[in-house]
Amino acid sequence: MKHPVDVHVGKRIRHRRWMVGMTQQQLAENVGIKFQQIQKYETGMNRVSASRLWDVADALEVPISFFFEGLAEGSAAQPEVAGDILSDKEALALVRSYYSIPEAQRRRLFELAKVLSSAA
């Protein structure tokens, strides 16, 4: 049976990997394991050991705490994930594209999106 924390950590690994545009194979090579193991981590089928999570965090250039963000305080059994919108590949591609836009233009685009969303 999958533990909810393992599932949450796996989703955070997948989201960060997608955000940096890294494949499972590339992450596996950086960490020194097979890509199938990354697949198992991302689905929560296998738990990630502390030392392996350290290596994954290093490869993805995030602090270890990144993988636990969104978990309810004091409740390891019930992670709180707000909407989990980044599980949608199209949404993730949109976010990645958004952050590749220069900051000044990105702010204007953000303001436009706010106006359009309130008009709908």
C-alpha positions as CSV (number, residue, x, y, z in Angstrom):
1,M,0.0,0.0,0.0
2,K,1.3,3.4,-1.0
3,H,1.9,5.8,1.9
4,P,0.5,9.3,1.2
5,V,3.8,11.0,2.0
6,D,5.6,8.8,-0.5
7,V,3.1,9.7,-3.1
8,H,3.4,13.4,-2.3
9,V,7.2,13.3,-2.4
10,G,7.1,11.5,-5.8
11,K,4.7,14.1,-7.2
12,R,7.1,16.8,-6.1
13,I,10.0,15.0,-7.8
14,R,8.0,14.7,-11.0
15,H,6.9,18.3,-10.9
16,R,10.4,19.7,-10.4
17,R,11.8,17.4,-13.0
18,W,9.2,18.7,-15.5
19,M,9.8,22.3,-14.5
20,V,13.5,22.0,-15.3
21,G,12.8,20.1,-18.5
22,M,14.6,17.0,-17.4
23,T,13.7,13.4,-18.5
24,Q,13.5,10.5,-16.1
25,Q,16.5,9.1,-17.8
26,Q,18.5,12.3,-17.3
27,L,17.6,12.4,-13.6
28,A,18.4,8.8,-13.2
29,E,21.9,9.3,-14.7
30,N,22.5,12.3,-12.5
31,V,21.6,10.3,-9.4
32,G,23.3,7.0,-10.5
33,I,20.3,4.8,-10.8
34,K,18.0,3.3,-13.5
35,F,15.1,5.4,-14.9
36,Q,12.7,2.7,-13.8
37,Q,13.5,3.5,-10.2
38,I,12.7,7.2,-10.9
39,Q,9.3,6.0,-12.2
40,K,8.7,4.1,-9.0
41,Y,9.6,7.1,-6.9
42,E,7.4,9.4,-8.9
43,T,4.3,7.2,-8.4
44,G,5.0,6.5,-4.8
45,M,5.5,2.8,-5.4
46,N,8.9,2.9,-3.8
47,R,10.0,5.1,-0.9
48,V,13.0,7.4,-1.5
49,S,15.7,6.9,1.1
50,A,17.2,10.0,2.8
51,S,20.5,9.7,0.9
52,R,18.8,9.2,-2.4
53,L,16.4,12.2,-1.8
54,W,19.6,14.2,-1.0
55,D,21.0,13.2,-4.4
56,V,17.7,13.9,-6.2
57,A,17.5,17.4,-4.5
58,D,21.0,18.1,-5.7
59,A,20.3,17.0,-9.2
60,L,17.1,19.1,-9.4
61,E,18.8,22.0,-7.6
62,V,16.2,22.4,-4.8
63,P,16.5,22.1,-1.0
64,I,15.2,18.8,0.6
65,S,12.3,20.7,2.1
66,F,10.9,21.3,-1.4
67,F,9.7,17.7,-1.5
68,F,7.7,18.1,1.7
69,E,6.0,21.5,0.8
70,G,2.3,21.2,0.9
71,L,2.1,18.5,3.6
72,A,-0.2,19.4,6.5
73,E,1.6,20.4,9.6
74,G,1.7,17.6,12.1
75,S,-0.1,15.2,9.9
76,A,2.1,12.8,7.9
77,A,-0.9,10.7,6.9
78,Q,-3.0,13.4,5.2
79,P,-1.0,15.6,2.7
80,E,-2.8,18.7,1.6
81,V,-2.3,19.3,-2.1
82,A,-4.1,22.4,-3.4
83,G,-5.6,21.3,-6.7
84,D,-2.5,19.6,-7.9
85,I,-2.7,21.6,-11.1
86,L,0.9,20.9,-12.1
87,S,0.0,17.2,-12.7
88,D,-1.4,18.4,-16.0
89,K,1.3,18.5,-18.6
90,E,-0.3,21.3,-20.5
91,A,-0.5,23.5,-17.4
92,L,3.1,22.7,-16.6
93,A,4.2,23.6,-20.1
94,L,2.3,26.9,-19.8
95,V,4.1,27.6,-16.5
96,R,7.5,26.8,-17.9
97,S,6.8,29.0,-21.0
98,Y,5.5,31.8,-18.8
99,Y,8.7,31.9,-16.7
100,S,10.9,31.9,-19.9
101,I,9.4,35.3,-20.8
102,P,11.4,38.4,-19.7
103,E,10.2,39.8,-16.4
104,A,8.8,43.1,-17.6
105,Q,6.7,41.4,-20.4
106,R,5.7,38.6,-17.9
107,R,4.2,41.2,-15.5
108,R,2.2,42.8,-18.4
109,L,1.0,39.3,-19.5
110,F,0.0,38.5,-15.9
111,E,-2.0,41.8,-15.6
112,L,-3.7,40.9,-18.9
113,A,-4.6,37.4,-17.7
114,K,-6.1,38.9,-14.5
115,V,-8.3,41.3,-16.6
116,L,-9.4,38.5,-18.9
117,S,-10.2,36.1,-16.1
118,S,-12.4,38.7,-14.3
119,A,-14.2,39.5,-17.6
120,A,-15.2,35.8,-18.1
